[in-house]
Amino acid sequence: MIIKFFELKKKNFKSQRYFLLYGANRGLKEETIEKILKPQLSKNVSYYDENEILNNTNNFFENISNRSFFENEKLIIIQRSTDKIKDLIDEIIERNIDDLAIILISETLEKKSKLRNYFERSKKTICIPFYEDNLQTLSLLAQNFLKEKKISLSQENINLIVNRSRGDRNNLYNELKKIESFTANRKKLETGDILKLTNLSENFDFSELIDNALAKNKKKTLYILNENNLSVDDTILILRIFLNKLKRLLKIQSEIKSTNNIEEVMTNYKPPIFWKEKEIVKQQIKIWSYEEIQKLLTKIYNIEMLTKKNPSISMNIVTDFILEQAA
């Protein structure tokens, strides 16, 4: 069944044990789990990633079926859930395992999603969509935080912090906590202080970085790189995302050759291209030919091998590669 977020605080979930939380608002999902669901379900929590479960299903079933004297109740939280786990969840529900609750966390799920449809229609499950916070909501959260901490800031500076949080309440709270620490020893806070304290290191994801590089937006690409503190582990992830985006472009270019209609290909492409991405994907299509994408794919494979052999300079290798594509 579907439950709206604003209805959550009115509900008692002790009789409900299976939840799907999906949508772009990561911060609100985490807040809901910590403040509403966990207190009603169980403090004995185990975290899994979907791939971890699907790669060893037997081991997972053993873990959720075993009960020790000190584990009368168990809460399982599964990150990055997709349609792939739907049948397994169906089996768990059919087994009716005592004292077990499960929370699935997903990004945006389309209406055609099997997992979403299953949780929306079943009376044994609860499906909760989480939409992005708007600027008004984030501004109110910031005002309440500052009021509680007795920190005085102008509305202009509050707006600055909200804008730098990029629609994510987790980022907003992170920046507000920095300000709280800073004001412990200072009464007055200037705009310059806020600019130095707050940053976008956690706010730009790698997908946006790569999209701008492929669209030849050099200024934006540089800006995102400067606002991020890349680690060695990040380099492989960036290259993987780069590969996925190039494979998508390659497929789109192939279909355009057949139809000669960009709009038609973009509209019918599977999995769907979200409206936020469409304009930048169109830019990439105009810039990169089918043959150029093939060459770039080969280059990325070589770059990945190079970074694995030279981890100490992998960040420099990947950064140079990104800037080369953005130029």
SULMO-V522418 format. One record per backbone hydrogen bond with DSSP energy under -1.0 kcal/mol. CO is the residue of the C=O (numbers start at 1). NH is the residue of the N-H. Records with the same first field share a line. If there is no record, write none. Layout:
BEGIN
CO->NH, NH
END
This chain:
BEGIN
1->127
4->7
5->8
7->10
8->11
13->16
17->102
18->126
19->104
20->128
21->106
22->130
24->26
25->29
26->30
27->31
28->32
29->33
30->34
31->35
32->36, 37
33->38
37->41
43->45
44->75
46->77
48->79
49->53
50->54
51->55
53->56
56->60
57->61
58->62
59->63
60->64
61->65
62->66
68->71
74->101
75->46
76->103
77->48
78->105
79->50
82->85
83->86
85->89
86->90
87->91
88->92
89->93
90->94
91->95
92->96
97->100
99->74
101->76
102->19
103->78
104->21
105->81
110->113
113->117
114->118
115->119
116->120
117->121
118->122
126->20
127->3
128->22
130->25
134->138
135->139
136->140
137->141
138->142
139->143
140->144
141->145
142->146
143->147
144->148
145->149
146->151
154->158
155->159
156->160
157->161
158->162
159->163
160->164
163->166
165->168
168->172
169->173
170->174
171->175
172->176
173->177
174->178
175->179
176->180
177->181
178->182
179->183
182->185
190->194
191->195
192->196
193->197
194->198
200->203, 204
205->209
206->210
207->211
208->212
209->213
210->214
211->215
212->217
213->216
216->218
217->221
218->222
219->223
220->224
221->225
222->226
223->227
233->237
234->238
235->239
236->240
237->241
238->242
239->243
240->244
241->245
242->246
243->247
244->248
245->249
246->250
247->251
248->252
249->253
250->254
251->255
252->256
253->257
255->259
256->260
261->265
262->266
263->267
264->268
274->277, 278
277->281
278->282
279->283
280->284
281->285
282->286
283->287
284->288
289->293
290->294
291->295
292->296
293->297
294->298
295->299
296->300
297->301
298->302
299->303
300->304
301->305
302->306
303->307
304->308
305->309
306->310
310->313
313->317
314->318
315->319
316->320
317->321
318->322
319->323
320->324
321->325
322->326
323->327
END
